[in-house]
Amino acid sequence: MQIMCLSEDSKIITQDIVERVIELLEWQRRVREIYFPTPYDTREAKIEGKIVRKLIEFGGRIGRSELYREIHGDRSGMSIFNKAIKNLEDGKRIAVIAEPSTIKGGRPKDMVQDISMLNL
């Protein structure tokens, strides 16, 4: 807050400065959650971390096939991706929800959702 006061040539900390500092700190926390590298022991754990980061980036909900593309699932393979999804489901971190197709006769679309975003 002091740095922001100095940059605005203000001698007192105002409510506006406090609100802007809090907004800046929240932005920084969100960026760190998305981009902070985490060491992983297994390939599944690495993919799990990528899935969680993408869910945060996409607001907690993304289609399964879109998620596969976004995390470059082809680099590790479908079996590793499926294991990671299952591990996260078993750990109650995510839920895979089948949404009805908007096209008549189309197959349902699997949506991956962060459990904390579900209205249970």
Biopython code that builds the backbone (N, CA, C, O; Angstrom):
import numpy as np
from Bio.PDB.StructureBuilder import StructureBuilder

atoms = [
    (1, "MET", "N", (0.819, -1.179, 0.000)),
    (1, "MET", "CA", (0.000, 0.000, 0.000)),
    (1, "MET", "C", (0.871, 1.255, 0.000)),
    (1, "MET", "O", (0.538, 2.265, -0.619)),
    (2, "GLN", "N", (1.976, 1.163, 0.698)),
    (2, "GLN", "CA", (2.847, 2.323, 0.757)),
    (2, "GLN", "C", (3.407, 2.656, -0.623)),
    (2, "GLN", "O", (3.525, 3.826, -0.988)),
    (3, "ILE", "N", (3.750, 1.627, -1.382)),
    (3, "ILE", "CA", (4.290, 1.859, -2.727)),
    (3, "ILE", "C", (3.236, 2.515, -3.606)),
    (3, "ILE", "O", (3.545, 3.421, -4.381)),
    (4, "MET", "N", (1.981, 2.055, -3.488)),
    (4, "MET", "CA", (0.921, 2.660, -4.291)),
    (4, "MET", "C", (0.693, 4.110, -3.874)),
    (4, "MET", "O", (0.444, 4.967, -4.722)),
    (5, "CYS", "N", (0.775, 4.387, -2.582)),
    (5, "CYS", "CA", (0.647, 5.774, -2.107)),
    (5, "CYS", "C", (1.758, 6.643, -2.690)),
    (5, "CYS", "O", (1.514, 7.753, -3.163)),
    (6, "LEU", "N", (2.981, 6.118, -2.648)),
    (6, "LEU", "CA", (4.106, 6.873, -3.201)),
    (6, "LEU", "C", (3.940, 7.113, -4.696)),
    (6, "LEU", "O", (4.225, 8.204, -5.192)),
    (7, "SER", "N", (3.478, 6.092, -5.411)),
    (7, "SER", "CA", (3.339, 6.237, -6.866)),
    (7, "SER", "C", (2.255, 7.249, -7.234)),
    (7, "SER", "O", (2.277, 7.811, -8.329)),
    (8, "GLU", "N", (1.311, 7.481, -6.326)),
    (8, "GLU", "CA", (0.246, 8.453, -6.586)),
    (8, "GLU", "C", (0.483, 9.766, -5.848)),
    (8, "GLU", "O", (-0.384, 10.641, -5.823)),
    (9, "ASP", "N", (1.647, 9.893, -5.256)),
    (9, "ASP", "CA", (2.016, 11.115, -4.522)),
    (9, "ASP", "C", (0.978, 11.454, -3.445)),
    (9, "ASP", "O", (0.575, 12.605, -3.279)),
    (10, "SER", "N", (0.561, 10.403, -2.718)),
    (10, "SER", "CA", (-0.412, 10.573, -1.647)),
    (10, "SER", "C", (0.276, 10.320, -0.313)),
    (10, "SER", "O", (1.127, 9.437, -0.202)),
    (11, "LYS", "N", (-0.094, 11.091, 0.688)),
    (11, "LYS", "CA", (0.523, 10.944, 1.991)),
    (11, "LYS", "C", (-0.308, 10.069, 2.933)),
    (11, "LYS", "O", (0.157, 9.701, 4.012)),
    (12, "ILE", "N", (-1.544, 9.734, 2.523)),
    (12, "ILE", "CA", (-2.400, 8.888, 3.358)),
    (12, "ILE", "C", (-2.915, 7.703, 2.539)),
    (12, "ILE", "O", (-3.039, 7.769, 1.316)),
    (13, "ILE", "N", (-3.203, 6.634, 3.246)),
    (13, "ILE", "CA", (-3.766, 5.443, 2.606)),
    (13, "ILE", "C", (-5.284, 5.598, 2.622)),
    (13, "ILE", "O", (-5.908, 5.619, 3.683)),
    (14, "THR", "N", (-5.860, 5.706, 1.438)),
    (14, "THR", "CA", (-7.303, 5.884, 1.321)),
    (14, "THR", "C", (-7.995, 4.543, 1.096)),
    (14, "THR", "O", (-7.345, 3.534, 0.822)),
    (15, "GLN", "N", (-9.308, 4.546, 1.215)),
    (15, "GLN", "CA", (-10.116, 3.347, 0.957)),
    (15, "GLN", "C", (-9.910, 2.868, -0.480)),
    (15, "GLN", "O", (-9.847, 1.665, -0.735)),
    (16, "ASP", "N", (-9.809, 3.802, -1.402)),
    (16, "ASP", "CA", (-9.600, 3.463, -2.814)),
    (16, "ASP", "C", (-8.276, 2.725, -3.010)),
    (16, "ASP", "O", (-8.216, 1.744, -3.752)),
    (17, "ILE", "N", (-7.241, 3.180, -2.363)),
    (17, "ILE", "CA", (-5.924, 2.530, -2.471)),
    (17, "ILE", "C", (-5.987, 1.127, -1.880)),
    (17, "ILE", "O", (-5.444, 0.190, -2.467)),
    (18, "VAL", "N", (-6.636, 0.965, -0.737)),
    (18, "VAL", "CA", (-6.762, -0.352, -0.108)),
    (18, "VAL", "C", (-7.495, -1.314, -1.047)),
    (18, "VAL", "O", (-7.061, -2.452, -1.222)),
    (19, "GLU", "N", (-8.593, -0.871, -1.646)),
    (19, "GLU", "CA", (-9.365, -1.721, -2.557)),
    (19, "GLU", "C", (-8.550, -2.120, -3.784)),
    (19, "GLU", "O", (-8.622, -3.263, -4.236)),
    (20, "ARG", "N", (-7.772, -1.174, -4.325)),
    (20, "ARG", "CA", (-6.951, -1.495, -5.497)),
    (20, "ARG", "C", (-5.807, -2.439, -5.156)),
    (20, "ARG", "O", (-5.440, -3.283, -5.974)),
    (21, "VAL", "N", (-5.241, -2.310, -3.966)),
    (21, "VAL", "CA", (-4.181, -3.225, -3.530)),
    (21, "VAL", "C", (-4.750, -4.632, -3.362)),
    (21, "VAL", "O", (-4.121, -5.604, -3.781)),
    (22, "ILE", "N", (-5.919, -4.755, -2.759)),
    (22, "ILE", "CA", (-6.552, -6.064, -2.593)),
    (22, "ILE", "C", (-6.853, -6.686, -3.958)),
    (22, "ILE", "O", (-6.629, -7.879, -4.160)),
    (23, "GLU", "N", (-7.353, -5.890, -4.882)),
    (23, "GLU", "CA", (-7.632, -6.382, -6.243)),
    (23, "GLU", "C", (-6.351, -6.871, -6.917)),
    (23, "GLU", "O", (-6.354, -7.916, -7.568)),
    (24, "LEU", "N", (-5.262, -6.126, -6.766)),
    (24, "LEU", "CA", (-3.977, -6.520, -7.341)),
    (24, "LEU", "C", (-3.472, -7.826, -6.730)),
    (24, "LEU", "O", (-2.975, -8.697, -7.444)),
    (25, "LEU", "N", (-3.601, -7.962, -5.411)),
    (25, "LEU", "CA", (-3.155, -9.180, -4.738)),
    (25, "LEU", "C", (-3.998, -10.393, -5.142)),
    (25, "LEU", "O", (-3.460, -11.490, -5.296)),
    (26, "GLU", "N", (-5.291, -10.216, -5.312)),
    (26, "GLU", "CA", (-6.155, -11.313, -5.781)),
    (26, "GLU", "C", (-5.767, -11.742, -7.187)),
    (26, "GLU", "O", (-5.719, -12.935, -7.485)),
    (27, "TRP", "N", (-5.490, -10.777, -8.048)),
    (27, "TRP", "CA", (-5.053, -11.092, -9.418)),
    (27, "TRP", "C", (-3.750, -11.888, -9.380)),
    (27, "TRP", "O", (-3.598, -12.879, -10.095)),
    (28, "GLN", "N", (-2.824, -11.450, -8.549)),
    (28, "GLN", "CA", (-1.537, -12.140, -8.442)),
    (28, "GLN", "C", (-1.720, -13.574, -7.935)),
    (28, "GLN", "O", (-1.051, -14.485, -8.422)),
    (29, "ARG", "N", (-2.610, -13.785, -6.973)),
    (29, "ARG", "CA", (-2.874, -15.125, -6.455)),
    (29, "ARG", "C", (-3.445, -16.028, -7.551)),
    (29, "ARG", "O", (-3.031, -17.180, -7.684)),
    (30, "ARG", "N", (-4.399, -15.503, -8.338)),
    (30, "ARG", "CA", (-4.989, -16.303, -9.423)),
    (30, "ARG", "C", (-3.942, -16.676, -10.462)),
    (30, "ARG", "O", (-3.924, -17.810, -10.940)),
    (31, "VAL", "N", (-3.070, -15.740, -10.817)),
    (31, "VAL", "CA", (-2.019, -16.020, -11.798)),
    (31, "VAL", "C", (-1.063, -17.083, -11.254)),
    (31, "VAL", "O", (-0.658, -17.981, -11.991)),
    (32, "ARG", "N", (-0.709, -16.992, -10.003)),
    (32, "ARG", "CA", (0.195, -17.987, -9.406)),
    (32, "ARG", "C", (-0.440, -19.367, -9.351)),
    (32, "ARG", "O", (0.241, -20.369, -9.569)),
    (33, "GLU", "N", (-1.739, -19.434, -9.063)),
    (33, "GLU", "CA", (-2.435, -20.729, -9.043)),
    (33, "GLU", "C", (-2.378, -21.402, -10.407)),
    (33, "GLU", "O", (-2.219, -22.619, -10.506)),
    (34, "ILE", "N", (-2.509, -20.603, -11.448)),
    (34, "ILE", "CA", (-2.544, -21.162, -12.805)),
    (34, "ILE", "C", (-1.160, -21.540, -13.297)),
    (34, "ILE", "O", (-0.996, -22.602, -13.898)),
    (35, "TYR", "N", (-0.161, -20.703, -13.060)),
    (35, "TYR", "CA", (1.141, -20.886, -13.692)),
    (35, "TYR", "C", (2.262, -21.405, -12.804)),
    (35, "TYR", "O", (3.351, -21.686, -13.303)),
    (36, "PHE", "N", (2.030, -21.540, -11.508)),
    (36, "PHE", "CA", (3.093, -21.995, -10.616)),
    (36, "PHE", "C", (3.439, -23.451, -10.909)),
    (36, "PHE", "O", (2.564, -24.313, -10.833)),
    (37, "PRO", "N", (4.693, -23.744, -11.242)),
    (37, "PRO", "CA", (5.060, -25.135, -11.537)),
    (37, "PRO", "C", (5.115, -25.969, -10.258)),
    (37, "PRO", "O", (5.636, -25.528, -9.233)),
    (38, "THR", "N", (4.578, -27.160, -10.337)),
    (38, "THR", "CA", (4.558, -28.069, -9.204)),
    (38, "THR", "C", (5.280, -29.351, -9.595)),
    (38, "THR", "O", (5.023, -29.886, -10.674)),
    (39, "PRO", "N", (6.172, -29.858, -8.754)),
    (39, "PRO", "CA", (6.846, -31.114, -9.078)),
    (39, "PRO", "C", (5.875, -32.289, -8.941)),
    (39, "PRO", "O", (5.080, -32.343, -8.003)),
    (40, "TYR", "N", (5.951, -33.223, -9.885)),
    (40, "TYR", "CA", (5.072, -34.389, -9.871)),
    (40, "TYR", "C", (5.919, -35.652, -9.878)),
    (40, "TYR", "O", (7.001, -35.690, -10.462)),
    (41, "ASP", "N", (5.400, -36.698, -9.210)),
    (41, "ASP", "CA", (6.122, -37.965, -9.137)),
    (41, "ASP", "C", (5.782, -38.904, -10.286)),
    (41, "ASP", "O", (6.625, -39.700, -10.700)),
    (42, "THR", "N", (4.560, -38.823, -10.808)),
    (42, "THR", "CA", (4.131, -39.737, -11.870)),
    (42, "THR", "C", (3.531, -38.959, -13.035)),
    (42, "THR", "O", (3.220, -37.774, -12.918)),
    (43, "ARG", "N", (3.377, -39.648, -14.155)),
    (43, "ARG", "CA", (2.746, -39.008, -15.322)),
    (43, "ARG", "C", (1.300, -38.659, -15.023)),
    (43, "ARG", "O", (0.813, -37.609, -15.441)),
    (44, "GLU", "N", (0.606, -39.541, -14.298)),
    (44, "GLU", "CA", (-0.789, -39.274, -13.948)),
    (44, "GLU", "C", (-0.903, -38.017, -13.086)),
    (44, "GLU", "O", (-1.798, -37.196, -13.284)),
    (45, "ALA", "N", (0.012, -37.880, -12.133)),
    (45, "ALA", "CA", (-0.009, -36.711, -11.246)),
    (45, "ALA", "C", (0.227, -35.427, -12.045)),
    (45, "ALA", "O", (-0.380, -34.393, -11.765)),
    (46, "LYS", "N", (1.103, -35.502, -13.030)),
    (46, "LYS", "CA", (1.365, -34.328, -13.872)),
    (46, "LYS", "C", (0.103, -33.931, -14.641)),
    (46, "LYS", "O", (-0.235, -32.750, -14.722)),
    (47, "ILE", "N", (-0.587, -34.920, -15.201)),
    (47, "ILE", "CA", (-1.816, -34.645, -15.942)),
    (47, "ILE", "C", (-2.907, -34.149, -14.992)),
    (47, "ILE", "O", (-3.673, -33.253, -15.346)),
    (48, "GLU", "N", (-2.985, -34.721, -13.794)),
    (48, "GLU", "CA", (-3.956, -34.247, -12.805)),
    (48, "GLU", "C", (-3.737, -32.763, -12.506)),
    (48, "GLU", "O", (-4.692, -31.989, -12.435)),
    (49, "GLY", "N", (-2.481, -32.377, -12.332)),
    (49, "GLY", "CA", (-2.163, -30.968, -12.083)),
    (49, "GLY", "C", (-2.582, -30.081, -13.236)),
    (49, "GLY", "O", (-3.107, -28.988, -13.026)),
    (50, "LYS", "N", (-2.349, -30.548, -14.464)),
    (50, "LYS", "CA", (-2.761, -29.772, -15.638)),
    (50, "LYS", "C", (-4.278, -29.639, -15.699)),
    (50, "LYS", "O", (-4.798, -28.579, -16.045)),
    (51, "ILE", "N", (-4.987, -30.715, -15.362)),
    (51, "ILE", "CA", (-6.454, -30.680, -15.383)),
    (51, "ILE", "C", (-6.973, -29.659, -14.373)),
    (51, "ILE", "O", (-7.840, -28.845, -14.691)),
    (52, "VAL", "N", (-6.439, -29.707, -13.163)),
    (52, "VAL", "CA", (-6.886, -28.774, -12.122)),
    (52, "VAL", "C", (-6.608, -27.337, -12.538)),
    (52, "VAL", "O", (-7.446, -26.459, -12.330)),
    (53, "ARG", "N", (-5.439, -27.086, -13.125)),
    (53, "ARG", "CA", (-5.104, -25.723, -13.567)),
    (53, "ARG", "C", (-6.050, -25.244, -14.664)),
    (53, "ARG", "O", (-6.487, -24.093, -14.649)),
    (54, "LYS", "N", (-6.365, -26.122, -15.611)),
    (54, "LYS", "CA", (-7.273, -25.729, -16.695)),
    (54, "LYS", "C", (-8.670, -25.473, -16.166)),
    (54, "LYS", "O", (-9.355, -24.568, -16.643)),
    (55, "LEU", "N", (-9.105, -26.258, -15.185)),
    (55, "LEU", "CA", (-10.416, -26.001, -14.584)),
    (55, "LEU", "C", (-10.449, -24.626, -13.932)),
    (55, "LEU", "O", (-11.442, -23.908, -14.045)),
    (56, "ILE", "N", (-9.380, -24.262, -13.258)),
    (56, "ILE", "CA", (-9.308, -22.923, -12.657)),
    (56, "ILE", "C", (-9.359, -21.866, -13.760)),
    (56, "ILE", "O", (-10.096, -20.885, -13.663)),
    (57, "GLU", "N", (-8.569, -22.082, -14.801)),
    (57, "GLU", "CA", (-8.497, -21.123, -15.904)),
    (57, "GLU", "C", (-9.850, -20.955, -16.607)),
    (57, "GLU", "O", (-10.190, -19.853, -17.037)),
    (58, "PHE", "N", (-10.623, -22.047, -16.725)),
    (58, "PHE", "CA", (-11.901, -22.015, -17.430)),
    (58, "PHE", "C", (-13.084, -21.820, -16.491)),
    (58, "PHE", "O", (-14.222, -22.076, -16.884)),
    (59, "GLY", "N", (-12.852, -21.388, -15.295)),
    (59, "GLY", "CA", (-13.943, -21.092, -14.380)),
    (59, "GLY", "C", (-14.576, -22.316, -13.740)),
    (59, "GLY", "O", (-15.715, -22.242, -13.279)),
    (60, "GLY", "N", (-13.870, -23.440, -13.701)),
    (60, "GLY", "CA", (-14.356, -24.612, -12.999)),
    (60, "GLY", "C", (-15.148, -25.595, -13.829)),
    (60, "GLY", "O", (-15.646, -26.585, -13.294)),
    (61, "ARG", "N", (-15.283, -25.348, -15.146)),
    (61, "ARG", "CA", (-16.105, -26.226, -15.985)),
    (61, "ARG", "C", (-15.593, -26.195, -17.416)),
    (61, "ARG", "O", (-15.379, -25.125, -17.986)),
    (62, "ILE", "N", (-15.395, -27.394, -18.000)),
    (62, "ILE", "CA", (-14.905, -27.490, -19.369)),
    (62, "ILE", "C", (-15.316, -28.854, -19.927)),
    (62, "ILE", "O", (-15.410, -29.832, -19.184)),
    (63, "GLY", "N", (-15.557, -28.912, -21.221)),
    (63, "GLY", "CA", (-15.877, -30.179, -21.866)),
    (63, "GLY", "C", (-14.680, -31.119, -21.830)),
    (63, "GLY", "O", (-13.533, -30.680, -21.911)),
    (64, "ARG", "N", (-14.954, -32.416, -21.709)),
    (64, "ARG", "CA", (-13.873, -33.404, -21.575)),
    (64, "ARG", "C", (-12.948, -33.391, -22.789)),
    (64, "ARG", "O", (-11.727, -33.407, -22.630)),
    (65, "SER", "N", (-13.507, -33.362, -23.995)),
    (65, "SER", "CA", (-12.660, -33.377, -25.197)),
    (65, "SER", "C", (-11.877, -32.066, -25.339)),
    (65, "SER", "O", (-10.729, -32.065, -25.784)),
    (66, "GLU", "N", (-12.507, -30.960, -24.958)),
    (66, "GLU", "CA", (-11.801, -29.674, -24.993)),
    (66, "GLU", "C", (-10.662, -29.669, -23.970)),
    (66, "GLU", "O", (-9.580, -29.147, -24.240)),
    (67, "LEU", "N", (-10.914, -30.251, -22.802)),
    (67, "LEU", "CA", (-9.887, -30.358, -21.771)),
    (67, "LEU", "C", (-8.706, -31.180, -22.284)),
    (67, "LEU", "O", (-7.550, -30.816, -22.068)),
    (68, "TYR", "N", (-8.997, -32.286, -22.963)),
    (68, "TYR", "CA", (-7.953, -33.145, -23.518)),
    (68, "TYR", "C", (-7.073, -32.346, -24.483)),
    (68, "TYR", "O", (-5.848, -32.462, -24.456)),
    (69, "ARG", "N", (-7.705, -31.537, -25.332)),
    (69, "ARG", "CA", (-6.945, -30.698, -26.276)),
    (69, "ARG", "C", (-6.154, -29.627, -25.543)),
    (69, "ARG", "O", (-4.987, -29.392, -25.858)),
    (70, "GLU", "N", (-6.774, -28.979, -24.575)),
    (70, "GLU", "CA", (-6.142, -27.867, -23.857)),
    (70, "GLU", "C", (-4.885, -28.297, -23.096)),
    (70, "GLU", "O", (-3.913, -27.544, -23.029)),
    (71, "ILE", "N", (-4.903, -29.492, -22.529)),
    (71, "ILE", "CA", (-3.731, -29.941, -21.762)),
    (71, "ILE", "C", (-2.774, -30.752, -22.621)),
    (71, "ILE", "O", (-1.794, -31.302, -22.119)),
    (72, "HIS", "N", (-3.060, -30.826, -23.919)),
    (72, "HIS", "CA", (-2.238, -31.606, -24.855)),
    (72, "HIS", "C", (-2.149, -33.055, -24.395)),
    (72, "HIS", "O", (-1.061, -33.614, -24.252)),
    (73, "GLY", "N", (-3.309, -33.649, -24.167)),
    (73, "GLY", "CA", (-3.393, -35.019, -23.694)),
    (73, "GLY", "C", (-2.759, -36.029, -24.627)),
    (73, "GLY", "O", (-2.362, -37.114, -24.202)),
    (74, "ASP", "N", (-2.662, -35.672, -25.907)),
    (74, "ASP", "CA", (-2.056, -36.586, -26.885)),
    (74, "ASP", "C", (-0.575, -36.830, -26.576)),
    (74, "ASP", "O", (-0.012, -37.832, -27.016)),
    (75, "ARG", "N", (0.045, -35.941, -25.840)),
    (75, "ARG", "CA", (1.466, -36.116, -25.506)),
    (75, "ARG", "C", (1.683, -37.266, -24.520)),
    (75, "ARG", "O", (2.712, -37.941, -24.557)),
    (76, "SER", "N", (0.706, -37.480, -23.643)),
    (76, "SER", "CA", (0.853, -38.574, -22.679)),
    (76, "SER", "C", (-0.045, -39.752, -23.006)),
    (76, "SER", "O", (0.200, -40.864, -22.537)),
    (77, "GLY", "N", (-1.078, -39.528, -23.800)),
    (77, "GLY", "CA", (-1.948, -40.618, -24.213)),
    (77, "GLY", "C", (-3.277, -40.626, -23.478)),
    (77, "GLY", "O", (-3.417, -40.088, -22.380)),
    (78, "MET", "N", (-4.253, -41.262, -24.130)),
    (78, "MET", "CA", (-5.607, -41.311, -23.596)),
    (78, "MET", "C", (-5.685, -42.125, -22.299)),
    (78, "MET", "O", (-6.466, -41.782, -21.412)),
    (79, "SER", "N", (-4.891, -43.194, -22.171)),
    (79, "SER", "CA", (-4.979, -44.018, -20.965)),
    (79, "SER", "C", (-4.504, -43.235, -19.734)),
    (79, "SER", "O", (-5.106, -43.345, -18.665)),
    (80, "ILE", "N", (-3.453, -42.464, -19.872)),
    (80, "ILE", "CA", (-2.958, -41.644, -18.751)),
    (80, "ILE", "C", (-3.986, -40.566, -18.419)),
    (80, "ILE", "O", (-4.255, -40.302, -17.247)),
    (81, "PHE", "N", (-4.561, -39.944, -19.446)),
    (81, "PHE", "CA", (-5.587, -38.924, -19.243)),
    (81, "PHE", "C", (-6.780, -39.523, -18.488)),
    (81, "PHE", "O", (-7.267, -38.935, -17.522)),
    (82, "ASN", "N", (-7.246, -40.696, -18.936)),
    (82, "ASN", "CA", (-8.392, -41.337, -18.283)),
    (82, "ASN", "C", (-8.083, -41.713, -16.834)),
    (82, "ASN", "O", (-8.940, -41.574, -15.961)),
    (83, "LYS", "N", (-6.860, -42.190, -16.572)),
    (83, "LYS", "CA", (-6.465, -42.513, -15.195)),
    (83, "LYS", "C", (-6.465, -41.260, -14.320)),
    (83, "LYS", "O", (-6.907, -41.290, -13.172)),
    (84, "ALA", "N", (-5.965, -40.167, -14.878)),
    (84, "ALA", "CA", (-5.919, -38.912, -14.122)),
    (84, "ALA", "C", (-7.336, -38.428, -13.804)),
    (84, "ALA", "O", (-7.608, -37.989, -12.686)),
    (85, "ILE", "N", (-8.238, -38.507, -14.787)),
    (85, "ILE", "CA", (-9.639, -38.110, -14.570)),
    (85, "ILE", "C", (-10.242, -38.994, -13.465)),
    (85, "ILE", "O", (-10.899, -38.490, -12.554)),
    (86, "LYS", "N", (-10.016, -40.300, -13.549)),
    (86, "LYS", "CA", (-10.566, -41.237, -12.553)),
    (86, "LYS", "C", (-9.998, -40.945, -11.167)),
    (86, "LYS", "O", (-10.739, -40.954, -10.184)),
    (87, "ASN", "N", (-8.694, -40.685, -11.075)),
    (87, "ASN", "CA", (-8.080, -40.364, -9.783)),
    (87, "ASN", "C", (-8.699, -39.112, -9.170)),
    (87, "ASN", "O", (-8.970, -39.071, -7.970)),
    (88, "LEU", "N", (-8.922, -38.092, -9.998)),
    (88, "LEU", "CA", (-9.524, -36.854, -9.493)),
    (88, "LEU", "C", (-10.973, -37.070, -9.086)),
    (88, "LEU", "O", (-11.436, -36.484, -8.108)),
    (89, "GLU", "N", (-11.696, -37.910, -9.831)),
    (89, "GLU", "CA", (-13.075, -38.243, -9.458)),
    (89, "GLU", "C", (-13.102, -39.010, -8.136)),
    (89, "GLU", "O", (-13.892, -38.699, -7.246)),
    (90, "ASP", "N", (-12.229, -40.018, -8.017)),
    (90, "ASP", "CA", (-12.166, -40.817, -6.788)),
    (90, "ASP", "C", (-11.772, -39.963, -5.585)),
    (90, "ASP", "O", (-12.223, -40.211, -4.466)),
    (91, "GLY", "N", (-10.940, -38.972, -5.818)),
    (91, "GLY", "CA", (-10.510, -38.066, -4.750)),
    (91, "GLY", "C", (-11.491, -36.944, -4.482)),
    (91, "GLY", "O", (-11.216, -36.050, -3.682)),
    (92, "LYS", "N", (-12.644, -36.989, -5.153)),
    (92, "LYS", "CA", (-13.713, -35.981, -4.965)),
    (92, "LYS", "C", (-13.245, -34.563, -5.294)),
    (92, "LYS", "O", (-13.684, -33.597, -4.670)),
    (93, "ARG", "N", (-12.345, -34.448, -6.286)),
    (93, "ARG", "CA", (-11.889, -33.122, -6.740)),
    (93, "ARG", "C", (-12.708, -32.635, -7.918)),
    (93, "ARG", "O", (-12.961, -31.439, -8.057)),
    (94, "ILE", "N", (-13.132, -33.591, -8.789)),
    (94, "ILE", "CA", (-13.907, -33.235, -9.976)),
    (94, "ILE", "C", (-15.094, -34.180, -10.123)),
    (94, "ILE", "O", (-15.167, -35.221, -9.470)),
    (95, "ALA", "N", (-16.013, -33.794, -10.990)),
    (95, "ALA", "CA", (-17.127, -34.661, -11.382)),
    (95, "ALA", "C", (-17.237, -34.590, -12.898)),
    (95, "ALA", "O", (-17.064, -33.525, -13.490)),
    (96, "VAL", "N", (-17.524, -35.725, -13.524)),
    (96, "VAL", "CA", (-17.770, -35.762, -14.961)),
    (96, "VAL", "C", (-19.274, -35.915, -15.127)),
    (96, "VAL", "O", (-19.865, -36.902, -14.688)),
    (97, "ILE", "N", (-19.879, -34.929, -15.764)),
    (97, "ILE", "CA", (-21.327, -34.865, -15.900)),
    (97, "ILE", "C", (-21.694, -34.952, -17.375)),
    (97, "ILE", "O", (-21.166, -34.202, -18.196)),
    (98, "ALA", "N", (-22.606, -35.875, -17.714)),
    (98, "ALA", "CA", (-23.074, -36.010, -19.098)),
    (98, "ALA", "C", (-24.209, -35.022, -19.318)),
    (98, "ALA", "O", (-25.252, -35.107, -18.670)),
    (99, "GLU", "N", (-24.000, -34.079, -20.243)),
    (99, "GLU", "CA", (-25.045, -33.120, -20.585)),
    (99, "GLU", "C", (-25.736, -33.582, -21.855)),
    (99, "GLU", "O", (-25.073, -34.075, -22.768)),
    (100, "PRO", "N", (-27.048, -33.435, -21.935)),
    (100, "PRO", "CA", (-27.751, -33.838, -23.149)),
    (100, "PRO", "C", (-27.278, -33.019, -24.354)),
    (100, "PRO", "O", (-26.896, -31.855, -24.232)),
    (101, "SER", "N", (-27.316, -33.656, -25.495)),
    (101, "SER", "CA", (-26.894, -32.988, -26.717)),
    (101, "SER", "C", (-27.920, -31.937, -27.132)),
    (101, "SER", "O", (-29.119, -32.099, -26.906)),
    (102, "THR", "N", (-27.440, -30.878, -27.732)),
    (102, "THR", "CA", (-28.341, -29.857, -28.257)),
    (102, "THR", "C", (-28.835, -30.230, -29.651)),
    (102, "THR", "O", (-29.750, -29.604, -30.185)),
    (103, "ILE", "N", (-28.220, -31.255, -30.232)),
    (103, "ILE", "CA", (-28.606, -31.738, -31.563)),
    (103, "ILE", "C", (-29.483, -32.968, -31.382)),
    (103, "ILE", "O", (-29.145, -33.870, -30.616)),
    (104, "LYS", "N", (-30.613, -33.004, -32.091)),
    (104, "LYS", "CA", (-31.527, -34.140, -31.971)),
    (104, "LYS", "C", (-30.807, -35.422, -32.379)),
    (104, "LYS", "O", (-30.231, -35.507, -33.464)),
    (105, "GLY", "N", (-30.846, -36.416, -31.497)),
    (105, "GLY", "CA", (-30.203, -37.690, -31.767)),
    (105, "GLY", "C", (-28.710, -37.691, -31.495)),
    (105, "GLY", "O", (-28.058, -38.720, -31.672)),
    (106, "GLY", "N", (-28.144, -36.551, -31.064)),
    (106, "GLY", "CA", (-26.705, -36.465, -30.781)),
    (106, "GLY", "C", (-26.372, -37.108, -29.450)),
    (106, "GLY", "O", (-27.240, -37.276, -28.593)),
    (107, "ARG", "N", (-25.128, -37.463, -29.287)),
    (107, "ARG", "CA", (-24.732, -38.097, -28.032)),
    (107, "ARG", "C", (-24.434, -37.042, -26.964)),
    (107, "ARG", "O", (-24.074, -35.910, -27.287)),
    (108, "PRO", "N", (-24.583, -37.414, -25.701)),
    (108, "PRO", "CA", (-24.347, -36.456, -24.614)),
    (108, "PRO", "C", (-22.895, -35.988, -24.587)),
    (108, "PRO", "O", (-21.985, -36.715, -24.987)),
    (109, "LYS", "N", (-22.698, -34.775, -24.111)),
    (109, "LYS", "CA", (-21.355, -34.198, -24.002)),
    (109, "LYS", "C", (-20.907, -34.311, -22.554)),
    (109, "LYS", "O", (-21.604, -33.861, -21.644)),
    (110, "ASP", "N", (-19.734, -34.916, -22.343)),
    (110, "ASP", "CA", (-19.183, -35.026, -20.993)),
    (110, "ASP", "C", (-18.543, -33.704, -20.599)),
    (110, "ASP", "O", (-17.678, -33.182, -21.303)),
    (111, "MET", "N", (-18.980, -33.173, -19.469)),
    (111, "MET", "CA", (-18.413, -31.950, -18.927)),
    (111, "MET", "C", (-17.636, -32.303, -17.661)),
    (111, "MET", "O", (-18.123, -33.054, -16.817)),
    (112, "VAL", "N", (-16.437, -31.762, -17.535)),
    (112, "VAL", "CA", (-15.628, -31.953, -16.337)),
    (112, "VAL", "C", (-15.798, -30.709, -15.493)),
    (112, "VAL", "O", (-15.602, -29.589, -15.963)),
    (113, "GLN", "N", (-16.169, -30.922, -14.225)),
    (113, "GLN", "CA", (-16.445, -29.785, -13.363)),
    (113, "GLN", "C", (-15.763, -29.947, -12.016)),
    (113, "GLN", "O", (-15.698, -31.038, -11.450)),
    (114, "ASP", "N", (-15.263, -28.839, -11.529)),
    (114, "ASP", "CA", (-14.666, -28.786, -10.203)),
    (114, "ASP", "C", (-15.781, -29.031, -9.190)),
    (114, "ASP", "O", (-16.823, -28.379, -9.254)),
    (115, "ILE", "N", (-15.580, -29.954, -8.264)),
    (115, "ILE", "CA", (-16.587, -30.299, -7.265)),
    (115, "ILE", "C", (-17.001, -29.075, -6.446)),
    (115, "ILE", "O", (-18.170, -28.931, -6.090)),
    (116, "SER", "N", (-16.055, -28.208, -6.152)),
    (116, "SER", "CA", (-16.382, -27.039, -5.331)),
    (116, "SER", "C", (-17.330, -26.088, -6.052)),
    (116, "SER", "O", (-17.920, -25.214, -5.418)),
    (117, "MET", "N", (-17.487, -26.243, -7.378)),
    (117, "MET", "CA", (-18.380, -25.372, -8.140)),
    (117, "MET", "C", (-19.783, -25.971, -8.297)),
    (117, "MET", "O", (-20.687, -25.300, -8.796)),
    (118, "LEU", "N", (-19.970, -27.227, -7.874)),
    (118, "LEU", "CA", (-21.276, -27.868, -8.006)),
    (118, "LEU", "C", (-22.229, -27.346, -6.946)),
    (118, "LEU", "O", (-21.817, -27.069, -5.820)),
    (119, "ASN", "N", (-23.484, -27.212, -7.296)),
    (119, "ASN", "CA", (-24.511, -26.818, -6.339)),
    (119, "ASN", "C", (-25.183, -28.076, -5.801)),
    (119, "ASN", "O", (-26.227, -28.497, -6.299)),
    (120, "LEU", "N", (-24.578, -28.665, -4.788)),
    (120, "LEU", "CA", (-25.125, -29.908, -4.222)),
    (120, "LEU", "C", (-26.002, -29.633, -3.035)),
    (120, "LEU", "O", (-26.543, -30.563, -2.439)),
]
sb = StructureBuilder()
sb.init_structure("model")
sb.init_model(0)
sb.init_chain("A")
sb.init_seg("    ")
for serial, (resi, resn, name, xyz) in enumerate(atoms, 1):
    if name == "N":
        sb.init_residue(resn, " ", resi, " ")
    sb.init_atom(name, np.array(xyz, "f"), 0.0, 1.0, " ", f" {name:<3s}", serial, name[0])
structure = sb.get_structure()
